[in-house]
Amino acid sequence: MNKLLTIAIPTYNRCTELDKQLQWLSEAIQGYETECHILVSDNCSMDGTPDVIKNWQT
């Protein structure tokens, strides 16, 4: 099945901002989670970005 919406987020060492953005997106797509695809492209961040991504994966 094709997704209704795909959102791509490039990031590098912005774990706090990324976490806030993903929180906002999770609220914005409520009810449409199965129809949306969120991609995060991490450019080898050296902060907590990998942990933030891991926490939001479902």
Residue pairs with C-beta under 8 A, 6 or more apart in sequence:
3 35
3 36
3 37
4 32
4 35
4 36
5 29
5 32
5 35
5 36
5 37
6 36
6 37
6 38
6 39
7 25
7 36
7 37
7 38
7 39
8 39
8 40
8 41
9 18
9 21
9 38
9 39
9 40
9 41
10 41
10 43
11 17
11 18
11 40
11 41
11 42
11 43
11 45
11 49
12 42
12 43
12 44
12 45
12 49
13 45
13 46
13 47
13 49
14 45
14 47
14 49
15 45
15 47
15 48
15 49
15 51
15 52
18 40
18 49
18 52
18 53
19 52
19 55
19 56
22 38
22 40
22 52
22 56
25 38
26 56
29 36
40 53
42 49
42 50
42 53
